[in-house]
Every structure is written in structure tokens, then in C-alpha cells.
């Protein structure tokens, strides 16, 4: 049995979308239910995935406008991790 090929990312570190997102992730602040403010780049990956899942379920309907940004952050981190893996 052969290993499945890795997913090729739609974006790379030099794409315009990634460059724009780098600025967004520095300024985007998420407020938790406990009213704690966390900058997007500092959100734990599991917390980020849970937020996305909660919005998709409809539990955070008022925050649906942030879904694209949050999902893009997940992609950004995957691309970043891929670069780290390649360089080691």
C-alpha cells in the first residue's frame, strides 16, 4: 500500500493572499466568552479549529463574518509548517 500524496496548498508564502493575511493576523483580535482578547496569531491551533467548527454549526452566528479569516489562518499555519518541515 502506497502513502497518500500530501495535499498541495493553494497558496504559498509569497502569494498576495498570504502577504495580506500576515497583516490581518497581527491586528485581528478574538474575544473569548470569558471576555479575554487574543490576537489571531496567538490563538492556540485547537482553539482556532474549535471556533471555526462552532461558527459552522451555527453556535456563533453573529461571528460568521470572521469565518474566512479564521479558516485562512488555519491554511496559513499549514503552509508555515510545511516550510519548516522542508527546511529541516
Backbone as a ProteinNet text record, in pm:
[ID]
protein_1_A
[PRIMARY]
XXXXXXXXXXXXXXXXXXXXXXXXXXXXXXXXXXXXXXXXXXXXXXXXXXXXXXXXXXXXXXXXXXXXXXXXXXXXXXXXXXXXXXXX
[TERTIARY]
83.7	0	88.9	55.7	133.4	77.9	168.7	123.2	51.6	-49.2	-123.3	-35.5	-42.5	36	-13.9	79.8	43	-39.4	-127	-210.7	-123	-142.3	-70.7	-151.5	-85.9	-155.9	-185.3	-298.8	-342.3	-255.2	-201.8	-122.6	18.7	110.9	244.3	279.8	393.9	433.4	443	465.1	482.1	356.2	248.2	125.2	67.1	-3.3	-62.8	-158.3	-234.6	-329.6	-257	-143.8	-66.8	-8	43.4	100.9	-5	-125.7	-234.6	-274.9	-275.2	-316.7	-217.3	-90.4	10.8	-22.3	-66.5	-106.2	-233.1	-327.4	-453.9	-431.3	-348.2	-329.3	-261.4	-191.7	-127.2	-228	-337	-432.2	-568.7	-600.1	-729.8	-732.6	-830.9	-842.1	-970.6	-957	-1071.2	-1100.7	-1228.7	-1269.4	-1339.8	-1288.5	-1345.5	-1473.8	-1542.4	-1665	-1636.6	-1513.6	-1474.7	-1424.8	-1445.4	-1409	-1257.4	-1182.2	-1037.3	-1006.6	-925.4	-889.4	-758	-757.6	-638.9	-617.4	-494.9	-460.7	-461.5	-510.2	-526.7	-400	-285.7	-160.8	-124.8	-182.5	-153.3	-256.9	-362.3	-464.2	-405	-433.5	-392.6	-461.2	-391.1	-446.7	-575.4	-580	-702.2	-817.7	-788.3	-891.1	-944.3	-852.8	-890.1	-982.8	-946.8	-1029.6	-1166	-1168.5	-1295.6	-1385.7	-1326.3	-1403.8	-1467.9	-1389	-1439.5	-1553.5	-1534.9	-1639.5	-1766.8	-1751.5	-1866.5	-1943.2	-1869.3	-1934.7	-2009.1	-1946.7	-2009.9	-2136.6	-2137.1	-2256.5	-2369.4	-2334.7	-2435.5	-2440	-2347.7	-2344.5	-2287.2	-2223.9	-2163.2	-2210.8	-2338.5	-2392.5	-2351	-2340.1	-2304.2	-2158.4	-2079.4	-1937.2	-1906.6	-2009.4	-1992.8	-1908.1	-1909.5	-1833.1	-1681.9	-1638.3	-1496.5	-1450.5	-1542.9	-1511.1	-1398.8	-1403.9	-1299.7	-1162.2	-1154.5	-1026	-973.3	-1060.3	-1018.6	-974.7	-1047.8	-1010.2	-878.9	-859.2	-735	-617.1	-638.4	-532	-490.6	-586.2	-554.9	-467.7	-502.8	-422.5	-284.4	-278.8	-151.8	-58.5	-111.7	-30.1	16.2	-67.4	-28	86.1	78	184.7	312.6	300.6	415.3	482.3	400.7	452.7	521.5	465.2	524.4	662.8	677.6	807.7	909.5	866.3	955.7	1001.4	907.7	938.6	1037.1	1016.3	1105.3	1247	1258.7	1389.7	1466.9	1405.9	1477.4	1508
-117.3	0	124.6	217.3	338.8	451.9	536.2	651.6	750.6	811.7	913.1	1036.8	1099.1	1219.1	1332.8	1417.6	1533.7	1631.4	1697.7	1798.7	1915.7	1959	2076.3	2198.6	2291.9	2409.1	2506.3	2569	2666.1	2791.5	2821.5	2942.5	2905.5	2996.9	2981.3	3108.8	3108.2	3219.7	3352.6	3346.8	3468.9	3515	3441.3	3480.4	3606.3	3682.1	3808.5	3785.8	3677.5	3646.2	3624.5	3554.3	3528.9	3658.4	3741.8	3869.2	3955.6	3959	4035.7	3975.8	3843.9	3777.8	3803.1	3815.4	3841.7	3971	4071.6	4197	4177.6	4102.9	4078.4	4005.1	3901.8	3818.6	3894.2	4002.7	4084.7	4177.3	4209.6	4309.6	4254.1	4133.8	4071.9	4023	4067.7	4028.1	3948.7	3830.4	3745.5	3762.2	3780.6	3792.1	3663.6	3599	3472.5	3497.4	3389.2	3401.2	3459.2	3441.9	3495.5	3639.8	3698.2	3836.4	3860.9	3756.9	3770.3	3796.4	3896.5	3930	3863.9	3795.9	3725.6	3762.6	3803.4	3833.5	3702.2	3705.9	3585.4	3501.6	3564	3488.8	3415.4	3457.7	3396.4	3292.2	3277.1	3176.6	3037	2952.1	2812.8	2748.1	2659.8	2596.2	2519.9	2450.3	2376.9	2472	2581.6	2682.2	2738	2766.7	2818.7	2721.6	2594.9	2493.6	2480	2490.4	2482.7	2602.4	2720	2839.2	2820.6	2773.9	2752	2650.9	2540.9	2438.1	2494.7	2575.1	2633.8	2729.8	2809.7	2901	2821.3	2715	2632.9	2563.7	2528.7	2466.3	2565.6	2694.6	2796.6	2846.9	2799.4	2840.6	2981.2	3032.9	3165.9	3245.9	3245.4	3307.2	3453.1	3524.1	3666.2	3686.1	3581.4	3592.6	3524.6	3492.1	3424.8	3507.1	3637.7	3724.7	3702.2	3642.3	3616.4	3480.2	3398.7	3261.1	3251.4	3331.3	3325.8	3357.1	3458.3	3496.4	3384.6	3325.7	3218.5	3094.9	3060.6	2945.2	2971.7	3093.4	3126.5	3116.6	3148.8	3135.5	2988.8	2898.7	2755.7	2717.7	2766.2	2740.2	2802.7	2923.6	2993	2910.3	2859	2779.4	2649.7	2591.8	2468.9	2497	2606.6	2644.3	2673.1	2743.9	2776.6	2649.3	2554.5	2427.6	2348.3	2351.2	2281.6	2338.9	2470.1	2533	2493.4	2486.1	2444.9	2301.4	2214.6	2074.5	2059.2	2133.7	2126.8	2171.4	2269.8	2326.7	2247.8	2144.3	2065.1	1929.2
0	0	0	-82.9	-100.4	-13.6	35.2	111.8	22.1	76.1	3.6	-15.2	-132.6	-158.3	-71.7	-29.8	50.8	-31	37	-26.2	-71.4	-194.4	-243.8	-204.2	-138.2	-89.7	-203.2	-194.5	-294.6	-289.7	-172.9	-152.7	-110.9	-132.3	-76.6	-1.3	61.7	148.5	72.5	-58.3	-137.3	-210	-196.7	-265.3	-202.1	-281.9	-235.9	-118.8	-124.7	-17	116.2	108.7	231.7	285.9	198.1	242.5	310.6	253	314.3	449	454.9	578.3	691.8	657.2	760	834.7	762.4	828	909.8	855.5	925.2	1056.4	1053.4	1172.6	1285.7	1253.4	1355.4	1425.6	1355.2	1406.2	1445.2	1402.4	1430	1574.7	1649.7	1790.6	1810.5	1868.7	1900.6	2049.4	2081.3	2220.7	2261.5	2364.4	2410.8	2488.6	2522.1	2601	2740.2	2787.4	2917.3	2905	2785.1	2754.6	2754.8	2724.6	2711.9	2564.3	2536.3	2398.4	2360.7	2243.8	2195.9	2049.4	2016.4	1877.9	1799.5	1677	1594.7	1588.8	1569.1	1557.6	1686.5	1799.2	1928.3	1970.9	1893.2	1925.9	1912.9	2007.7	2000.4	1879.8	1810.2	1689.8	1717.9	1831	1865.6	1893.9	1961.2	1989.1	1856.5	1765.6	1634.5	1560.4	1559.6	1492.6	1559.5	1691.3	1764.3	1733.9	1720.5	1685.2	1548.4	1451.7	1315.4	1317.9	1390.5	1399.1	1461.7	1564.9	1633.7	1542.3	1464.1	1369.5	1262.9	1212.3	1107.8	1159.4	1288.3	1347.4	1368.4	1364.1	1386.5	1528.8	1611.4	1752	1770.6	1667.6	1671.1	1550	1524.9	1403.3	1388.1	1497.2	1489.8	1446.3	1452.9	1417	1283.9	1208.2	1079.4	982.1	996.9	906.9	921.4	1031.1	1054.2	1003.6	955.5	918.7	815.1	710.7	607.2	664.6	747.3	807.9	897.4	976.8	1067	989.8	884.7	803.7	729.7	685.4	616.7	712.9	839.1	938.9	952.9	946.9	952.4	832.5	713.8	593.8	606.5	657	675.7	763.9	872.6	964.9	899.8	815.5	744.9	647.6	574.8	481.5	558.9	668.4	752.9	805.1	848.7	899.7	789	670	555.8	524.2	530.5	506.7	612.7	736.8	845	823.8	784.8	761.5	645.6	538.8	421.6	455.9	541.9	574.1	679.7	733.8	836.4	786.1
[MASK]
++++++++++++++++++++++++++++++++++++++++++++++++++++++++++++++++++++++++++++++++++++++++

